[in-house]
Amino acid sequence: MSPIITSLLDNDIYKFTMMSFVHHYYPNTNVEIGFINRDKSRKFTQRFVDNLKLQVKHMGELTLSDAELLFLLDLPLGEHSKFIKFLKTFKLNSDQVDIGLTSENDLVITIRGKWKDVILWEVPLMATISELYFKNELSPGETYFKQSEKIKNKIKFWEKNNSKILEFGTRRRFSKISQQAAIQCMANSDCVIGTSNINFAMKYNIPVKGTIAHELIMGISSLEGIRHANRHALEMWSEYWNGNDLLTALPDTYGTCVFLNDFNETMSNLWTGVRHDSGCPFKFVDLLLDHYTSYGISPNNKTLVFSNGLKFNEVPDIQSYAEAAGFFNVAFGIGTNITNDFEGIQPLNMVIKLFKCDGLDVVKLSDDPGKAMGTLDAIRVAKYLTKGTPLD
């Protein structure tokens, strides 16, 4: 079987920005990362496991080309020369990935190693799992041409609404070809302001967008303390990426209300915006409006990015509500509904998340109780220490 992932840059930019941060602050921290299949009706086979192991071996052979390194140098990553030097010889280590099957045909994946060495596995692994799972699954009437027509209609819909769209579809794409077909359609539209996929941003000359993920805050919670993990993350991240366009905060690791307690006036002014990833988007707008105005900050000076499993037709209502509140800089990160929208195909409901950091269990609470992750005891302790409450 030929390799699915053929470039280390077939990954989301936030994995590299976090990798650079971890390489600087926590180079010797050990982590354990695991796969979670939220839909237990989806089963796997030994043949699938064997094919996935083969793909992982292929990924372990990849290195960055000179052209790819030059592209990274033009991004904020290029300002950290020690990290770029590290990337020049970097390879993923396939021995760090354990893949197996339970007696009930559930897929088990565990990744162990230095945080800086394993952080890049998440996105290409998920993309590969999805592509292998859906291989040869298109119904007779579904083709990539038909997908492209769907994308073009979505673009017309977004353009009519004057919406700003970010393509976030790498992790759960139907296939690499499906994502490429989508981005080809989107590349020349004024409403599309970027993609999170570095490889396609480089190939189609469109902006690469993305900043930070829950993983970083979860890790910092075990290393610096969970009660104010958001504060530590905000301060350290803004110091490391000072002056760069990488200050869109992610507030829901332990619930947005908990985050806002640490999002003080200094940080609220410094960070350019906030990304919504769980809970009710309308309550989120109300909460952020109250927060910013309490510090005398105009919402028009801040960006809101919505990215919680959005469908293309949900954009106008959220945009109208945010604009009515005074947030005129609004963007929408849409993933699966762009890169895995085929008749008869239900995308996999899966994640790959940080489980342990230097031997300690880590937790994500979210603004959606259904997205909470961690052992029951760890979740109970996290809720007590953070006083976290969902937005819904």
Secondary structure, 3 states (H helix, E strand, C coil): CCCCCCCCCCCEHHHHHHHHHHHHHCCCCEEEEEEEECCCCCCCCHHHHHHHHHHHHHHCCCCCCHHHHHHHHCCHHHHCHHHHHHHHCCCCCHHHEEEEECCCCCEEEEEEEEHHHHCCCHHHHHHHHHHHHCCCCCCCCCCHHHHHHHHHHHHHHHHHCCCCEEECCCCCCCCHHHHHHHHHHHCCCCCEEEECEHHHHHHHCCCECCCCCHHHHHHHHHHHCCCCHHHHHHHHHHHHCCCCCCCEECCCCCCHHHHHHHCCHHHHHHCCEEEECCCCHHHHHHHHHHHHHHCCCCHHHCEEEECCCCCHHHHHHHHHHHHHCCCCEEEEEECHHHHCCCCCCCCCCEEEEEEEECCEECCECCCCHHHCECCHHHHHHHHHHHCCCCCC
